[in-house]
Amino acid sequence: MQPVHIAGAVASAKPPIDWDSEKNGKCLALPLRHIERDGLSFMESAWMPTPEELAMLNAGSPVILSISAPRHPVVALSVQPPPPEITGHTYIDCHAMDCSGLIVWDEIADQPVQNCRAANTIEGWADHYPRDAEGHFKRDPDTGACIAERLTGSFSIRRIWQAPAPAGLPQP
């Protein structure tokens, strides 16, 4: 497995200063992001299997986690869906068209724009409905209508990956 960039990376673990590549093998820098899950702090990294490893996984081989430490730390393994595929769309208006399966992606923050209403990737803007501290949509105090805010930057319109249904199960 090879380490790859992970969305939201804020640090990079380097090889230990006394690492001997000839004796112990190659040790690459490891991009890391920090998250909180169930009250615990985690450092996450992303790994891609080589074609040979992918063939072994598809044949039923397990993933082995190796830790170089006197005690085993709390760990978790997961598989993330692939990054959303960039479409050829340059404009989206979710009030005027069916936006199911599409998201607006903030290329600078490397994450989706939450509650996006419309976006123009050529002009570099995205309108979204922000939420207040309690999680409710912000509203105009006079009309009660949801307030849209315009973000500026670099955006793309992407298609959300959907897992295929397991074989033998009825399709919806």
C-alpha positions in Angstrom: 0.0 0.0 0.0 1.2 3.5 -0.8 0.3 6.6 1.2 -1.6 9.2 -0.7 -2.8 12.8 0.0 -5.9 12.9 2.3 -8.5 15.6 2.0 -8.1 18.1 4.8 -4.4 17.2 5.5 -2.9 19.6 8.0 0.4 17.9 8.8 2.8 15.3 7.4 4.6 12.6 9.4 8.2 12.3 8.4 10.4 9.2 8.8 12.1 8.9 12.2 15.5 10.6 12.3 17.3 7.3 12.9 15.4 5.5 10.1 17.7 3.3 8.0 16.2 2.9 4.6 18.7 0.3 3.5 18.0 -1.8 6.6 14.3 -1.1 7.2 13.0 -0.2 3.7 11.6 3.0 2.3 9.7 5.3 4.7 7.6 7.9 2.9 6.2 11.2 4.3 2.6 10.5 5.5 0.0 13.3 5.0 -2.3 13.5 8.1 -5.6 15.1 9.0 -6.9 15.4 12.5 -10.5 14.4 13.4 -12.7 13.9 16.5 -14.8 10.8 16.6 -16.9 9.7 19.6 -14.9 12.0 21.9 -11.5 10.6 20.7 -8.9 12.4 18.7 -7.6 10.6 15.6 -4.9 11.2 13.0 -6.0 9.9 9.7 -4.0 8.9 6.6 -5.1 7.6 3.3 -3.6 4.5 1.5 -4.1 3.1 -2.0 -3.4 -0.5 -2.8 -1.1 -1.4 -5.6 -2.8 -3.3 -8.5 -1.3 -6.6 -7.0 -2.7 -5.8 -3.6 -6.1 -4.8 -5.0 -6.2 -8.2 -6.8 -5.4 -9.9 -3.5 -8.2 -7.9 -1.7 -10.7 -8.8 -4.4 -9.7 -12.5 -3.9 -10.5 -12.2 -0.2 -7.2 -11.4 1.4 -7.4 -9.3 4.6 -5.8 -6.0 5.3 -3.0 -6.3 8.0 -2.3 -3.4 10.3 1.3 -3.3 11.6 2.2 -1.0 14.5 5.7 -0.3 15.7 5.1 0.4 19.4 5.4 -1.2 22.8 1.5 -1.1 23.2 -1.2 -1.3 20.6 -2.9 2.1 20.3 -6.6 2.6 19.5 -7.0 2.2 15.7 -9.7 2.1 13.2 -9.7 1.1 9.5 -12.4 2.2 7.0 -12.9 2.5 3.3 -13.9 5.9 2.1 -15.9 6.3 -1.1 -13.9 7.6 -4.0 -13.7 11.4 -4.5 -16.8 12.7 -6.3 -16.2 12.7 -10.1 -15.9 16.1 -11.7 -18.6 16.7 -14.3 -18.6 19.0 -17.3 -21.2 21.3 -15.7 -20.2 24.9 -15.1 -23.5 26.1 -13.7 -26.0 24.6 -11.3 -29.3 25.9 -9.9 -31.0 23.5 -7.5 -34.2 25.5 -7.6 -34.6 25.2 -11.4 -33.2 21.7 -12.0 -32.8 18.2 -10.5 -29.5 18.3 -8.6 -29.8 14.8 -7.1 -26.4 13.0 -7.3 -24.5 16.3 -7.8 -22.6 18.4 -5.3 -20.7 21.7 -5.5 -17.1 21.2 -4.4 -14.9 23.9 -2.9 -11.5 23.2 -4.5 -9.6 25.4 -2.1 -11.1 23.9 1.1 -11.2 20.5 -0.6 -14.7 19.7 0.7 -18.3 20.0 -0.5 -20.2 23.3 -0.1 -23.0 22.5 2.4 -26.6 23.4 1.5 -25.6 24.8 -1.9 -28.4 26.5 -3.8 -26.6 27.5 -7.0 -23.0 27.8 -8.3 -21.1 29.1 -11.3 -17.7 27.5 -11.7 -16.5 29.9 -14.4 -17.4 33.0 -12.5 -16.2 31.5 -9.2 -19.2 31.7 -6.9 -21.5 29.4 -5.0 -24.7 30.5 -3.1 -25.5 28.4 0.0 -27.9 28.5 2.9 -25.8 28.9 6.1 -27.0 27.5 9.4 -27.1 29.1 12.9 -25.4 27.8 16.0 -28.4 25.5 16.7 -28.2 24.0 13.2 -31.3 25.9 11.8 -31.1 27.7 8.5 -30.6 31.4 8.9 -33.7 33.4 8.1 -34.7 37.0 7.3 -36.3 38.3 10.5 -38.9 40.3 8.4 -39.9 37.7 5.8 -38.9 34.4 7.4 -37.2 33.4 4.1 -34.0 31.5 4.2 -31.0 33.7 3.7 -28.5 32.7 1.0 -24.8 33.7 1.2 -22.5 34.0 -1.7 -19.1 32.3 -1.4 -16.3 33.2 -3.9 -13.4 31.0 -4.9 -12.7 28.0 -7.0 -15.5 25.4 -7.3 -16.4 22.4 -9.4 -19.6 20.4 -9.8 -19.2 16.8 -9.0 -21.1 13.6 -9.2 -21.5 11.6 -6.0 -20.3 8.0 -6.1 -23.0 5.5 -5.3 -22.1 1.9 -4.3 -23.6 -0.7 -6.5 -26.2 -2.9 -4.8 -24.9 -6.3 -3.7 -25.5 -9.1 -6.2 -28.7 -11.0 -5.7 -30.6 -8.2 -3.9 -33.6 -6.5 -5.5 -32.9 -3.1 -7.0 -35.0 -0.2 -5.8 
